[in-house]
């Protein structure tokens, strides 16, 4: 017999069934494309016309730069003529460094260059550069002789100081250089004496020369000699002191204890033997 259902009993709802579904995530791609837009019916110039104007502006800027550079080179030439003509006078800065005959010749060249300049104010930049270079062929040696004479006393003093410093170190090595072999120190003293003789000899010759002639005691030569002596001496003086002798570790003498001597059994007395 089937069982009767109770009144008011709620009916059971059917169970929900779920199904697993694989979901693929799609990547979103964005593609950018430049669009060429041609404006029409709006104020402004076409692109081709704008480019043409920009090219013309670049050309004008290049031309302006050339004009400025040309003016600069023209002014350089004019300034050189005036300054050099003033300085090569007998009382001028370079008066002693040019002979009278050369002064007359160079002054004439400067005067001709000035006349040419005022007759050729519209020349190109390169022409002014070449004209200045031509004048400097005569003027630069004069400037160089003046510069040499101005720097020479300082270089003489510098070389003499280098000689004294290294000679003093080699002759009185003291504790600092006392470890260096005597023959090496003697080689420094010899090099100092040689450089001193070279310097003294050329100084005497230089003092006998007129200032407008090429000098024999040249600053570049003194600088080179100075460096050579310093390099030679430093190579010797930088020799390190020998390391102090290591103290030998005294081995402790281990006193070996002698084993106690076995006492000899007294010899049996023959008289005690029966």
RAUR-V470248 format. One record per backbone hydrogen bond with DSSP energy under -1.0 kcal/mol. NH is the residue of the N-H (numbers start at 0). CO is the residue of the C=O. Records with the same first field share a line. If there is no record, write none. Layout:
NH->CO / CO
This chain:
8->5
49->45
50->46
51->47
52->48
53->49
54->50
55->51
56->52
57->53
58->54
59->55
60->56
61->57
62->58
63->59
64->60
65->61
66->62
67->63
68->64
69->65
70->66
71->67
72->68
73->69
74->70
75->71
76->72
77->73
78->74
79->75
80->76
81->77
82->78
83->79
84->80
85->81
86->82
87->83
91->88
93->86
94->91
96->93
102->98
103->99
104->100
105->101
106->102
107->103
108->104
109->105
110->106
111->107
112->108
113->109
114->110
115->111
116->112
117->113
118->114
122->119
127->123
128->124
129->125
130->126
131->127
132->128
133->129
134->130
135->131
137->134
138->134
139->135
142->138
143->139
144->140
145->141
146->142
147->143
148->144
149->145
150->146
151->147
154->150
155->151
156->152
157->153
158->154
159->155
160->156
161->157
162->158
163->159
164->160
165->161
166->162
167->163
168->164
169->165
170->166
171->167
176->172
179->176
184->180
185->181
186->182
187->183
188->184
189->185
190->186
191->187
192->188
193->189
194->190
195->191
196->192
197->193
198->194
199->195
200->196
201->197
202->198
203->199
204->200
205->201
206->202
208->205
212->209
221->217
222->218
223->219
224->220
225->221
226->222
227->223
228->224
229->225
230->226
231->227
232->228
233->229
234->230
236->232
237->233
238->235
271->268
